[in-house]
Every structure is written in structure tokens, then in C-alpha cells.
Amino acid sequence: MLDHTLLTDVLPSPDTLFSTLLTEVSWQTMLHRGGPVPRLIAVQGALSESTKGAYPIYRHPADSLPPLHPFSATVALIRDVVQERVGGKEGVAVFNHVLIQHYRGGADYISEHSDKTLDILRGSAIVNVSLGAQRTMTLRPKKEFVAAASNEENGEPPAVERIALPHNSLFVLGMRSNMRYQHGIKHDNRPFGQKSVEEQAFGGERISLTFRCIATFLVPRSLPASPPLDVDGGEVGDSEVRFLIYGQGAKSKEVGAAHVVPLPPNKLEEDEERKAVEEEVSAVIRAFGEENFRADSFDWEEWYGAGFDVIHFS
């Protein structure tokens, strides 16, 4: 049984929310493998309620992580609806992080992938809110999952799913589906006039907000440090700020024993220290790759359990 579903008509005044987000969000370009990804990016999040100054960090393949800003007013409103619809009763994990993406037209896309769960609270769901032009998400079963299903008695291989994500919709992706499928949004280079009314809406622009429950945190060694938190640049004002990392995806699971985040290899002068950091970067990238292509055989404890402290992958 798979655990993904689509809900529609979830937000009040969705047209206003879309237009407000266009100007309210601090859009940035994110680099991956030396080039810009084909969409604009922003990251927002909430301070930890238990540790002063701690911010959630979600690590995924990218040359650098965009700075994390506090939830803006409009994003906070949307987050509250998501929390009510998906988070459920009090005590259930809180959606404390959102990756916001602006698809400026049909040429913008995201390649098929599985979300990397190193820092995502185990057992929680991933929620994507769509505003603007309708785009189609592809859910493609991984080869390992197809082979396993085909080998079962009377088993039929799972099919590729193509799910339209209309304006004002909410897509819930559970961990089982994330493990067995890759998801993505292909570029759509059809002439604008050949697209449906829903696809032409808002001039073809779409904003997606992917909410996650993050269980790994950064805290500046020198407080106070005010948002935005630029974990890649490592500077706030004129003084260099180093960060501590702790939680599910880090080597230290508790804040009291948090480790200092290693500097990028190109900023380390000692050969031995640089080599150790490079090896850790290689290990986390390999683990990301294993999760991207394995299905039920992916062993979270084997690949992620010991944790990683690096946050710079380029």
C-alpha cells in the first residue's frame, strides 16, 4: 500500500496568496554541479522551540544551501493550514521547514529524484502545496521496486503515475512512496496556446511550497545571530560565525554534545583535516545516491544512522 494523495481547494484566497508570494519571498538562484537549477529557490523555517537560536537544516545535493529566512506572514498562514490538514492532533511533528520554488514557465523543471531523508524526521510526511499554473508531477517506480513487484505471485509491475497538480492543491508524499518512487516535474516546451486553460493560468507561472519536518539543527556558536541564517557564507555582519550541528542527521544527536560544522575543504589548510572532510563529503553524497536509486533495500541506519556534520558539498 502506497502513501501518497492529492487534496484540492485547501487554502483561502489562493489567487491573492500567489500574487503576494511573488513579491514577499526572497527568491534566489541555487547552484548544482556548477550551474543554476532551472527554477528560483527560497528557504524558510522556524526556530527550535527547545533550543535557543537553533534552526532546522535540510541537506540535499546542491553546491550551496540558500540562506534560511523566518517564515514570512503568507508562508506562515499556509504552513498553519498544512499543519492542520496533515499534521493532525497536538503532539504530531511540526512542519518547521519549507523549500519554496518558483517555476517561471514551462522551461523550468525539476529532475526525477527521491527526497533525501537524512534530516527529515523519520516517519513524517512531505507536503507540497501548489499555487498558480497547473503542472504535472511524474511518479516513476524505481527499477528495484518494479522487479520485486513483478516477481510476486500474480504480481503486476507498478505503473508510472502522472499527477496533475492544480492551483490550490496539496500533495502528500509519504515515506514509503518516497522510497519506492522518484518524483519530478518535466519541462513543458509545448507552444503556450496548446496548453490547457489550467496550464496557461497565471501566465504559466507556478509556486510550490514543500513543507518538511526537519530533525537536524544548526545553532550559531556566537549568539545572537539574526535571520537570515547564511550557513554557506558563514558570516553575519562583519564577524565570522561558526555553527554547531546536532540532531537526527548529525553525528551528535543531542545539543549538549553538538559538533562544530566543518569548513569547506577549500578553506582548510591542514592536509589531514581537509582529507577527512573530503571523505565525509564523499560519504554523504554516496548515501544520497543510494537513497535515490534503491527502493526497499535502502537501509537508513546503514547509510545515515551514524550521521554527518558536513553541510558544504562543492
C-alpha positions as CSV (number, residue, x, y, z in Angstrom):
1,M,0.0,0.0,0.0
2,L,1.4,3.4,-1.0
3,D,1.0,6.6,1.0
4,H,0.6,9.5,-1.4
5,T,-2.5,11.5,-2.1
6,L,-3.7,14.8,-3.6
7,L,-6.1,17.2,-1.9
8,T,-7.7,20.2,-3.7
9,D,-9.2,23.6,-2.7
10,V,-7.1,23.7,0.5
11,L,-6.4,27.4,1.0
12,P,-8.5,30.5,1.3
13,S,-8.0,33.2,-1.3
14,P,-5.4,31.3,-3.3
15,D,-5.1,33.9,-6.1
16,T,-4.1,36.5,-3.5
17,L,-1.6,34.1,-1.9
18,F,0.1,33.5,-5.2
19,S,0.5,37.2,-6.1
20,T,1.7,38.0,-2.6
21,L,4.3,35.3,-2.5
22,L,5.8,36.5,-5.8
23,T,6.9,39.7,-4.0
24,E,7.1,38.6,-0.4
25,V,9.6,35.8,-0.9
26,S,13.3,36.5,-1.3
27,W,14.0,34.5,-4.4
28,Q,17.5,33.2,-5.2
29,T,19.3,31.1,-7.7
30,M,20.6,27.8,-6.4
31,L,23.7,26.1,-8.0
32,H,24.1,22.4,-8.5
33,R,27.1,20.9,-10.2
34,G,28.4,24.3,-11.2
35,G,25.2,25.6,-12.9
36,P,21.9,27.2,-11.8
37,V,19.0,24.9,-11.3
38,P,16.1,25.7,-13.7
39,R,13.8,27.5,-11.1
40,L,14.1,30.1,-8.4
41,I,14.5,29.0,-4.8
42,A,13.9,30.2,-1.3
43,V,14.1,28.6,2.1
44,Q,12.2,29.5,5.2
45,G,11.9,27.9,8.6
46,A,11.1,28.1,12.3
47,L,13.4,28.5,15.3
48,S,13.6,25.5,17.5
49,E,11.2,25.6,20.5
50,S,13.5,23.7,22.7
51,T,17.0,25.2,21.9
52,K,17.6,28.9,21.7
53,G,18.8,30.1,18.4
54,A,18.6,26.7,16.6
55,Y,17.4,26.4,13.0
56,P,16.4,23.4,11.0
57,I,18.7,22.4,8.2
58,Y,17.7,20.2,5.3
59,R,20.7,18.8,3.3
60,H,20.3,17.7,-0.3
61,P,22.5,17.6,-3.4
62,A,23.5,21.2,-4.1
63,D,26.7,23.2,-4.4
64,S,25.4,25.6,-1.7
65,L,22.4,25.9,0.5
66,P,20.3,29.1,0.2
67,P,20.0,31.2,3.4
68,L,17.2,30.3,5.7
69,H,14.7,33.1,6.5
70,P,12.0,33.0,9.1
71,F,8.5,32.1,7.9
72,S,7.0,35.2,6.2
73,A,3.4,36.1,7.0
74,T,1.9,34.4,4.0
75,V,4.0,31.3,4.2
76,A,3.2,31.0,7.9
77,L,-0.5,31.2,7.0
78,I,-0.1,28.4,4.5
79,R,2.0,26.3,7.0
80,D,-0.8,26.6,9.6
81,V,-3.2,25.1,7.1
82,V,-0.8,22.3,6.2
83,Q,-0.3,21.6,9.8
84,E,-4.0,21.4,10.4
85,R,-4.7,19.2,7.4
86,V,-1.8,16.9,7.6
87,G,0.0,17.3,10.9
88,G,-3.1,16.3,12.8
89,K,-3.5,16.4,16.6
90,E,-1.3,18.3,19.0
91,G,1.9,16.4,19.6
92,V,2.4,15.3,16.0
93,A,5.6,16.5,14.3
94,V,5.6,20.2,13.3
95,F,6.4,21.3,9.8
96,N,9.3,23.6,10.6
97,H,11.0,24.0,7.2
98,V,9.8,24.9,3.7
99,L,11.6,24.9,0.3
100,I,9.8,27.4,-1.9
101,Q,10.3,27.1,-5.7
102,H,9.2,29.5,-8.5
103,Y,8.6,27.8,-11.8
104,R,8.7,30.8,-14.2
105,G,7.3,28.9,-17.2
106,G,7.3,25.6,-18.9
107,A,11.1,25.6,-19.4
108,D,11.6,25.4,-15.6
109,Y,11.6,21.9,-14.2
110,I,12.9,19.5,-11.5
111,S,14.6,16.2,-12.4
112,E,13.2,13.0,-11.0
113,H,14.5,12.1,-7.6
114,S,13.7,10.8,-4.2
115,D,13.8,13.3,-1.3
116,K,16.8,12.8,0.8
117,T,15.7,11.8,4.3
118,L,18.9,12.3,6.3
119,D,17.4,15.3,8.1
120,I,13.7,14.6,7.7
121,L,12.0,13.3,10.8
122,R,11.6,9.6,10.3
123,G,8.0,8.5,9.7
124,S,6.8,12.1,8.9
125,A,5.2,13.1,5.6
126,I,6.4,15.5,2.9
127,V,3.8,18.0,1.8
128,N,3.8,20.1,-1.4
129,V,1.4,23.0,-1.9
130,S,0.9,24.2,-5.5
131,L,-0.3,27.7,-6.4
132,G,-0.5,29.1,-9.9
133,A,-0.4,27.3,-13.3
134,Q,-1.0,23.6,-13.3
135,R,2.0,21.3,-13.8
136,T,2.2,17.5,-13.9
137,M,4.2,15.5,-11.5
138,T,5.7,12.2,-12.6
139,L,5.9,9.4,-10.1
140,R,8.2,6.8,-11.6
141,P,8.6,3.4,-9.8
142,K,12.3,2.5,-9.1
143,K,13.7,-0.5,-11.0
144,E,14.2,-2.4,-7.8
145,F,10.5,-1.9,-6.8
146,V,9.3,-2.9,-10.3
147,A,11.4,-6.1,-10.2
148,A,10.2,-7.0,-6.7
149,A,6.5,-6.4,-7.6
150,S,6.8,-8.4,-10.8
151,N,8.3,-11.4,-9.0
152,E,5.4,-11.7,-6.6
153,E,2.7,-14.3,-7.4
154,N,0.2,-12.7,-9.7
155,G,2.2,-9.5,-9.3
156,E,1.9,-6.7,-11.8
157,P,4.6,-4.1,-12.2
158,P,3.7,-0.7,-10.8
159,A,2.9,1.9,-13.4
160,V,4.3,5.4,-13.9
161,E,1.8,7.8,-12.4
162,R,1.3,11.3,-13.8
163,I,-0.5,13.5,-11.3
164,A,-1.8,16.9,-12.3
165,L,-1.1,19.5,-9.6
166,P,-3.8,22.2,-9.9
167,H,-3.8,25.6,-8.4
168,N,-4.6,25.5,-4.7
169,S,-3.7,21.8,-4.2
170,L,-1.8,19.9,-1.6
171,F,0.2,16.7,-2.4
172,V,1.2,14.4,0.4
173,L,4.2,12.2,-0.2
174,G,4.7,9.5,2.5
175,M,8.0,7.8,3.2
176,R,7.0,4.6,1.6
177,S,6.2,6.3,-1.7
178,N,9.3,8.4,-1.5
179,M,11.4,5.2,-1.0
180,R,9.8,3.3,-3.9
181,Y,9.3,6.1,-6.5
182,Q,11.2,9.0,-7.9
183,H,9.2,12.2,-8.5
184,G,9.8,15.2,-10.7
185,I,8.2,17.8,-13.0
186,K,9.4,17.7,-16.6
187,H,9.9,20.8,-18.7
188,D,6.9,21.6,-20.9
189,N,8.0,23.2,-24.1
190,R,4.7,23.0,-25.9
191,P,3.6,26.3,-27.5
192,F,1.7,28.2,-24.9
193,G,-1.5,28.2,-27.0
194,Q,-1.6,24.4,-27.0
195,K,-1.8,24.2,-23.2
196,S,-5.0,23.8,-21.2
197,V,-6.6,26.8,-19.5
198,E,-5.3,25.5,-16.2
199,E,-1.8,25.3,-17.5
200,Q,-2.0,28.8,-19.0
201,A,-3.3,30.3,-15.8
202,F,-1.1,33.0,-14.1
203,G,0.9,33.3,-17.3
204,G,2.2,29.8,-16.9
205,E,4.0,30.6,-13.6
206,R,3.8,28.2,-10.6
207,I,4.9,28.4,-7.0
208,S,5.4,25.3,-5.0
209,L,6.0,25.1,-1.2
210,T,7.4,21.8,0.1
211,F,7.0,21.5,3.8
212,R,9.1,19.1,5.9
213,C,9.5,18.1,9.5
214,I,13.3,18.5,10.0
215,A,15.0,16.9,12.9
216,T,18.6,18.2,12.4
217,F,19.6,21.7,13.6
218,L,22.3,24.3,13.4
219,V,22.9,26.8,16.1
220,P,25.4,29.7,15.9
221,R,28.3,29.4,18.4
222,S,28.1,33.2,19.0
223,L,24.6,34.3,19.9
224,P,22.7,36.3,19.0
225,A,22.7,35.8,15.2
226,S,19.6,37.2,13.5
227,P,18.0,35.6,10.4
228,P,18.6,35.2,7.6
229,L,20.9,32.4,8.5
230,D,23.5,32.1,5.8
231,V,25.1,28.7,6.6
232,D,27.0,28.7,3.3
233,G,28.7,32.1,3.6
234,G,29.3,31.6,7.3
235,E,29.2,35.3,8.0
236,V,26.7,37.6,9.8
237,G,27.7,41.2,9.6
238,D,31.5,41.7,9.9
239,S,32.3,38.8,12.1
240,E,32.7,35.2,11.1
241,V,30.1,32.8,12.7
242,R,30.7,29.1,13.0
243,F,27.8,26.8,13.6
244,L,27.2,23.7,15.7
245,I,25.2,20.9,14.3
246,Y,23.1,18.3,16.2
247,G,20.1,16.1,15.8
248,Q,18.9,13.1,13.7
249,G,21.2,13.6,10.7
250,A,24.3,14.8,12.6
251,K,26.9,12.8,14.4
252,S,25.8,14.2,17.7
253,K,22.1,13.6,18.4
254,E,21.8,16.0,21.4
255,V,22.6,19.7,21.5
256,G,24.8,19.3,24.6
257,A,27.3,17.4,22.6
258,A,26.9,19.3,19.3
259,H,29.9,19.4,17.0
260,V,31.3,22.4,15.1
261,V,30.3,22.3,11.4
262,P,33.5,21.6,9.3
263,L,34.6,24.3,7.0
264,P,34.6,23.6,3.2
265,P,37.6,21.6,2.1
266,N,39.0,24.5,0.1
267,K,39.1,26.7,3.3
268,L,41.2,24.1,5.2
269,E,45.0,24.5,5.3
270,E,45.9,21.2,7.1
271,D,46.1,18.3,4.7
272,E,44.9,15.7,7.2
273,E,41.8,17.8,8.2
274,R,41.0,18.6,4.6
275,K,41.2,14.9,3.6
276,A,38.9,13.9,6.5
277,V,36.3,16.5,5.4
278,E,36.5,15.4,1.8
279,E,36.0,11.8,2.8
280,E,32.9,12.8,4.8
281,V,31.5,14.8,1.8
282,S,32.1,11.8,-0.5
283,A,30.3,9.5,2.0
284,V,27.2,11.7,2.3
285,I,27.0,12.2,-1.5
286,R,27.2,8.4,-1.9
287,A,24.5,7.9,0.6
288,F,22.3,10.4,-1.2
289,G,22.9,8.4,-4.4
290,E,22.0,5.1,-2.7
291,E,18.7,6.5,-1.5
292,N,17.9,8.0,-4.9
293,F,18.1,4.6,-6.7
294,R,17.4,1.9,-4.1
295,A,13.8,1.1,-3.0
296,D,13.0,-1.2,-0.1
297,S,16.7,-2.3,0.2
298,F,17.7,1.1,1.3
299,D,18.8,0.7,4.9
300,W,18.5,4.1,6.6
301,E,20.6,3.1,9.6
302,E,23.4,1.8,7.5
303,W,23.7,4.8,5.3
304,Y,22.6,7.7,7.6
305,G,22.5,6.4,11.1
306,A,25.9,7.5,12.2
307,G,25.2,11.0,11.0
308,F,27.2,13.6,9.1
309,D,28.4,17.0,10.1
310,V,29.3,18.5,6.7
311,I,27.0,20.9,5.0
312,H,29.2,22.1,2.1
313,F,29.2,19.7,-0.8
314,S,31.0,21.5,-3.5
